[in-house]
Amino acid sequence: MPMQPAEIEALIKSALPDAQVTIEDLAGDGDHYAAKVISESFRGVSRVKQHQIVYAALQGRMGGVLHALALQTSAPD
């Protein structure tokens, strides 16, 4: 069963409470999403580590119920 955008957002916000999260369903199928995540927690952290933090927040759903997630991460301006 595909994930809903609100579920993805809630999982990310549970790990990064200050995050501004935008989720877009890229294909309309509930399997291919793009996420933009802005969090102060990312300041001074490599892009790879930022993505690892987001993937960890998804609690193993990547590659399972969540097929694809294109990530954009950054600290606030």
N, CA, C and O atoms as a GROMACS GRO file, in nm:
protein
  308
    1MET      N    1   0.085  -0.118   0.000
    1MET     CA    2   0.000   0.000   0.000
    1MET      C    3   0.090   0.124   0.000
    1MET      O    4   0.180   0.134   0.083
    2PRO      N    5   0.066   0.217  -0.091
    2PRO     CA    6   0.150   0.337  -0.099
    2PRO      C    7   0.139   0.425   0.026
    2PRO      O    8   0.040   0.420   0.098
    3MET      N    9   0.242   0.504   0.047
    3MET     CA   10   0.241   0.599   0.159
    3MET      C   11   0.172   0.727   0.115
    3MET      O   12   0.177   0.765  -0.002
    4GLN      N   13   0.108   0.791   0.210
    4GLN     CA   14   0.046   0.920   0.186
    4GLN      C   15   0.147   1.030   0.218
    4GLN      O   16   0.231   1.013   0.306
    5PRO      N   17   0.141   1.144   0.147
    5PRO     CA   18   0.234   1.254   0.174
    5PRO      C   19   0.234   1.297   0.321
    5PRO      O   20   0.340   1.328   0.376
    6ALA      N   21   0.119   1.300   0.383
    6ALA     CA   22   0.110   1.343   0.524
    6ALA      C   23   0.186   1.247   0.615
    6ALA      O   24   0.244   1.290   0.716
    7GLU      N   25   0.187   1.119   0.581
    7GLU     CA   26   0.260   1.021   0.661
    7GLU      C   27   0.411   1.042   0.649
    7GLU      O   28   0.483   1.034   0.748
    8ILE      N   29   0.457   1.070   0.529
    8ILE     CA   30   0.600   1.098   0.507
    8ILE      C   31   0.639   1.221   0.586
    8ILE      O   32   0.741   1.221   0.656
    9GLU      N   33   0.560   1.327   0.575
    9GLU     CA   34   0.587   1.452   0.647
    9GLU      C   35   0.590   1.428   0.798
    9GLU      O   36   0.679   1.480   0.866
   10ALA      N   37   0.495   1.352   0.849
   10ALA     CA   38   0.489   1.327   0.994
   10ALA      C   39   0.612   1.251   1.042
   10ALA      O   40   0.664   1.281   1.150
   11LEU      N   41   0.657   1.153   0.966
   11LEU     CA   42   0.777   1.078   1.006
   11LEU      C   43   0.900   1.169   1.009
   11LEU      O   44   0.980   1.161   1.102
   12ILE      N   45   0.913   1.253   0.909
   12ILE     CA   46   1.028   1.344   0.904
   12ILE      C   47   1.021   1.443   1.021
   12ILE      O   48   1.121   1.469   1.088
   13LYS      N   49   0.903   1.498   1.045
   13LYS     CA   50   0.888   1.597   1.153
   13LYS      C   51   0.905   1.534   1.291
   13LYS      O   52   0.943   1.602   1.386
   14SER      N   53   0.878   1.405   1.303
   14SER     CA   54   0.900   1.340   1.432
   14SER      C   55   1.048   1.334   1.465
   14SER      O   56   1.086   1.340   1.582
   15ALA      N   57   1.132   1.322   1.364
   15ALA     CA   58   1.278   1.319   1.385
   15ALA      C   59   1.339   1.458   1.384
   15ALA      O   60   1.440   1.483   1.451
   16LEU      N   61   1.278   1.548   1.309
   16LEU     CA   62   1.328   1.686   1.295
   16LEU      C   63   1.212   1.782   1.321
   16LEU      O   64   1.154   1.836   1.227
   17PRO      N   65   1.177   1.805   1.449
   17PRO     CA   66   1.057   1.884   1.481
   17PRO      C   67   1.056   2.026   1.424
   17PRO      O   68   0.949   2.081   1.399
   18ASP      N   69   1.174   2.085   1.402
   18ASP     CA   70   1.179   2.221   1.350
   18ASP      C   71   1.171   2.227   1.197
   18ASP      O   72   1.169   2.336   1.139
   19ALA      N   73   1.166   2.112   1.132
   19ALA     CA   74   1.177   2.107   0.986
   19ALA      C   75   1.057   2.169   0.915
   19ALA      O   76   0.943   2.156   0.958
   20GLN      N   77   1.089   2.237   0.806
   20GLN     CA   78   0.988   2.278   0.709
   20GLN      C   79   0.991   2.170   0.602
   20GLN      O   80   1.094   2.150   0.538
   21VAL      N   81   0.881   2.100   0.582
   21VAL     CA   82   0.877   1.985   0.492
   21VAL      C   83   0.773   2.009   0.384
   21VAL      O   84   0.658   2.043   0.413
   22THR      N   85   0.814   1.991   0.259
   22THR     CA   86   0.723   1.997   0.145
   22THR      C   87   0.734   1.864   0.071
   22THR      O   88   0.844   1.823   0.034
   23ILE      N   89   0.621   1.799   0.050
   23ILE     CA   90   0.618   1.670  -0.018
   23ILE      C   91   0.538   1.684  -0.148
   23ILE      O   92   0.430   1.743  -0.148
   24GLU      N   93   0.592   1.631  -0.258
   24GLU     CA   94   0.524   1.634  -0.387
   24GLU      C   95   0.519   1.492  -0.443
   24GLU      O   96   0.620   1.423  -0.449
   25ASP      N   97   0.401   1.449  -0.484
   25ASP     CA   98   0.383   1.319  -0.548
   25ASP      C   99   0.418   1.336  -0.696
   25ASP      O  100   0.343   1.398  -0.771
   26LEU      N  101   0.532   1.282  -0.737
   26LEU     CA  102   0.584   1.309  -0.871
   26LEU      C  103   0.508   1.238  -0.982
   26LEU      O  104   0.495   1.292  -1.092
   27ALA      N  105   0.456   1.119  -0.954
   27ALA     CA  106   0.392   1.040  -1.060
   27ALA      C  107   0.242   1.020  -1.036
   27ALA      O  108   0.175   0.960  -1.120
   28GLY      N  109   0.191   1.067  -0.924
   28GLY     CA  110   0.051   1.048  -0.894
   28GLY      C  111   0.016   0.906  -0.852
   28GLY      O  112  -0.101   0.868  -0.849
   29ASP      N  113   0.120   0.826  -0.820
   29ASP     CA  114   0.096   0.686  -0.788
   29ASP      C  115   0.121   0.651  -0.642
   29ASP      O  116   0.104   0.536  -0.602
   30GLY      N  117   0.160   0.750  -0.561
   30GLY     CA  118   0.186   0.725  -0.420
   30GLY      C  119   0.316   0.651  -0.393
   30GLY      O  120   0.341   0.611  -0.280
   31ASP      N  121   0.398   0.632  -0.496
   31ASP     CA  122   0.525   0.561  -0.481
   31ASP      C  123   0.648   0.647  -0.510
   31ASP      O  124   0.758   0.614  -0.466
   32HIS      N  125   0.630   0.755  -0.583
   32HIS     CA  126   0.741   0.838  -0.627
   32HIS      C  127   0.719   0.981  -0.578
   32HIS      O  128   0.632   1.052  -0.627
   33TYR      N  129   0.800   1.021  -0.480
   33TYR     CA  130   0.784   1.152  -0.418
   33TYR      C  131   0.912   1.233  -0.427
   33TYR      O  132   1.021   1.180  -0.444
   34ALA      N  133   0.894   1.364  -0.415
   34ALA     CA  134   1.005   1.456  -0.393
   34ALA      C  135   0.979   1.523  -0.260
   34ALA      O  136   0.865   1.559  -0.229
   35ALA      N  137   1.083   1.541  -0.181
   35ALA     CA  138   1.070   1.607  -0.052
   35ALA      C  139   1.175   1.716  -0.041
   35ALA      O  140   1.292   1.696  -0.074
   36LYS      N  141   1.131   1.831   0.006
   36LYS     CA  142   1.222   1.940   0.039
   36LYS      C  143   1.215   1.955   0.190
   36LYS      O  144   1.108   1.979   0.246
   37VAL      N  145   1.331   1.942   0.255
   37VAL     CA  146   1.337   1.946   0.400
   37VAL      C  147   1.438   2.052   0.442
   37VAL      O  148   1.556   2.044   0.406
   38ILE      N  149   1.392   2.150   0.517
   38ILE     CA  150   1.478   2.257   0.568
   38ILE      C  151   1.477   2.248   0.720
   38ILE      O  152   1.372   2.254   0.783
   39SER      N  153   1.596   2.234   0.778
   39SER     CA  154   1.605   2.219   0.923
   39SER      C  155   1.736   2.278   0.974
   39SER      O  156   1.840   2.265   0.910
   40GLU      N  157   1.729   2.343   1.087
   40GLU     CA  158   1.849   2.396   1.152
   40GLU      C  159   1.945   2.281   1.186
   40GLU      O  160   2.066   2.302   1.194
   41SER      N  161   1.893   2.162   1.206
   41SER     CA  162   1.976   2.045   1.238
   41SER      C  163   2.076   2.013   1.126
   41SER      O  164   2.175   1.944   1.150
   42PHE      N  165   2.050   2.063   1.007
   42PHE     CA  166   2.138   2.035   0.893
   42PHE      C  167   2.257   2.131   0.885
   42PHE      O  168   2.350   2.108   0.807
   43ARG      N  169   2.255   2.238   0.964
   43ARG     CA  170   2.364   2.337   0.954
   43ARG      C  171   2.498   2.272   0.988
   43ARG      O  172   2.513   2.209   1.093
   44GLY      N  173   2.594   2.287   0.896
   44GLY     CA  174   2.728   2.234   0.916
   44GLY      C  175   2.740   2.084   0.892
   44GLY      O  176   2.844   2.025   0.918
   45VAL      N  177   2.632   2.022   0.842
   45VAL     CA  178   2.630   1.878   0.820
   45VAL      C  179   2.638   1.853   0.668
   45VAL      O  180   2.575   1.924   0.590
   46SER      N  181   2.716   1.754   0.628
   46SER     CA  182   2.729   1.724   0.485
   46SER      C  183   2.595   1.685   0.424
   46SER      O  184   2.505   1.638   0.494
   47ARG      N  185   2.583   1.704   0.295
   47ARG     CA  186   2.459   1.670   0.225
   47ARG      C  187   2.427   1.521   0.240
   47ARG      O  188   2.311   1.483   0.259
   48VAL      N  189   2.529   1.437   0.233
   48VAL     CA  190   2.510   1.292   0.250
   48VAL      C  191   2.451   1.263   0.388
   48VAL      O  192   2.357   1.185   0.400
   49LYS      N  193   2.506   1.323   0.491
   49LYS     CA  194   2.457   1.302   0.627
   49LYS      C  195   2.314   1.356   0.643
   49LYS      O  196   2.232   1.295   0.711
   50GLN      N  197   2.284   1.469   0.580
   50GLN     CA  198   2.148   1.524   0.583
   50GLN      C  199   2.049   1.422   0.528
   50GLN      O  200   1.943   1.399   0.586
   51HIS      N  201   2.084   1.364   0.415
   51HIS     CA  202   1.996   1.264   0.352
   51HIS      C  203   1.984   1.140   0.440
   51HIS      O  204   1.876   1.082   0.450
   52GLN      N  205   2.093   1.099   0.502
   52GLN     CA  206   2.089   0.984   0.592
   52GLN      C  207   1.995   1.010   0.709
   52GLN      O  208   1.923   0.919   0.753
   53ILE      N  209   1.994   1.133   0.760
   53ILE     CA  210   1.905   1.169   0.870
   53ILE      C  211   1.759   1.155   0.827
   53ILE      O  212   1.676   1.101   0.901
   54VAL      N  213   1.728   1.202   0.706
   54VAL     CA  214   1.591   1.192   0.656
   54VAL      C  215   1.554   1.046   0.633
   54VAL      O  216   1.445   1.003   0.672
   55TYR      N  217   1.642   0.969   0.571
   55TYR     CA  218   1.613   0.827   0.548
   55TYR      C  219   1.592   0.753   0.680
   55TYR      O  220   1.504   0.667   0.689
   56ALA      N  221   1.670   0.785   0.781
   56ALA     CA  222   1.653   0.722   0.912
   56ALA      C  223   1.516   0.757   0.970
   56ALA      O  224   1.452   0.674   1.035
   57ALA      N  225   1.470   0.881   0.947
   57ALA     CA  226   1.339   0.924   0.997
   57ALA      C  227   1.226   0.842   0.935
   57ALA      O  228   1.119   0.828   0.994
   58LEU      N  229   1.249   0.788   0.816
   58LEU     CA  230   1.147   0.711   0.746
   58LEU      C  231   1.138   0.567   0.796
   58LEU      O  232   1.056   0.489   0.748
   59GLN      N  233   1.222   0.532   0.891
   59GLN     CA  234   1.213   0.406   0.965
   59GLN      C  235   1.203   0.282   0.876
   59GLN      O  236   1.117   0.197   0.896
   60GLY      N  237   1.292   0.274   0.777
   60GLY     CA  238   1.301   0.155   0.695
   60GLY      C  239   1.198   0.143   0.584
   60GLY      O  240   1.189   0.039   0.520
   61ARG      N  241   1.119   0.247   0.561
   61ARG     CA  242   1.016   0.239   0.458
   61ARG      C  243   1.070   0.259   0.317
   61ARG      O  244   1.005   0.221   0.219
   62MET      N  245   1.189   0.319   0.304
   62MET     CA  246   1.249   0.338   0.172
   62MET      C  247   1.277   0.202   0.109
   62MET      O  248   1.331   0.112   0.173
   63GLY      N  249   1.240   0.189  -0.018
   63GLY     CA  250   1.261   0.064  -0.088
   63GLY      C  251   1.152  -0.038  -0.062
   63GLY      O  252   1.150  -0.145  -0.123
   64GLY      N  253   1.062  -0.005   0.029
   64GLY     CA  254   0.948  -0.092   0.058
   64GLY      C  255   0.821  -0.023   0.016
   64GLY      O  256   0.791  -0.013  -0.103
   65VAL      N  257   0.745   0.025   0.114
   65VAL     CA  258   0.620   0.096   0.082
   65VAL      C  259   0.647   0.230   0.015
   65VAL      O  260   0.559   0.285  -0.052
   66LEU      N  261   0.765   0.283   0.033
   66LEU     CA  262   0.805   0.407  -0.034
   66LEU      C  263   0.913   0.372  -0.135
   66LEU      O  264   1.028   0.346  -0.100
   67HIS      N  265   0.875   0.371  -0.262
   67HIS     CA  266   0.964   0.325  -0.367
   67HIS      C  267   1.075   0.424  -0.399
   67HIS      O  268   1.192   0.385  -0.409
   68ALA      N  269   1.041   0.552  -0.414
   68ALA     CA  270   1.141   0.651  -0.454
   68ALA      C  271   1.114   0.785  -0.387
   68ALA      O  272   0.999   0.829  -0.377
   69LEU      N  273   1.222   0.848  -0.341
   69LEU     CA  274   1.211   0.979  -0.278
   69LEU      C  275   1.330   1.064  -0.321
   69LEU      O  276   1.444   1.036  -0.284
   70ALA      N  277   1.302   1.167  -0.400
   70ALA     CA  278   1.404   1.263  -0.439
   70ALA      C  279   1.414   1.367  -0.328
   70ALA      O  280   1.313   1.429  -0.293
   71LEU      N  281   1.533   1.386  -0.273
   71LEU     CA  282   1.548   1.475  -0.159
   71LEU      C  283   1.623   1.603  -0.194
   71LEU      O  284   1.720   1.601  -0.269
   72GLN      N  285   1.574   1.713  -0.138
   72GLN     CA  286   1.646   1.840  -0.133
   72GLN      C  287   1.650   1.876   0.014
   72GLN      O  288   1.546   1.890   0.078
   73THR      N  289   1.769   1.891   0.068
   73THR     CA  290   1.783   1.926   0.210
   73THR      C  291   1.872   2.047   0.225
   73THR      O  292   1.963   2.069   0.145
   74SER      N  293   1.844   2.126   0.329
   74SER     CA  294   1.929   2.242   0.359
   74SER      C  295   1.896   2.296   0.497
   74SER      O  296   1.794   2.263   0.557
   75ALA      N  297   1.987   2.380   0.544
   75ALA     CA  298   1.961   2.457   0.666
   75ALA      C  299   1.889   2.585   0.622
   75ALA      O  300   1.901   2.626   0.507
   76PRO      N  301   1.815   2.649   0.713
   76PRO     CA  302   1.749   2.775   0.676
   76PRO      C  303   1.850   2.883   0.642
   76PRO      O  304   1.964   2.880   0.688
   77ASP      N  305   1.808   2.976   0.560
   77ASP     CA  306   1.895   3.090   0.522
   77ASP      C  307   1.923   3.178   0.642
   77ASP      O  308   1.994   3.278   0.630
   0.00000   0.00000   0.00000
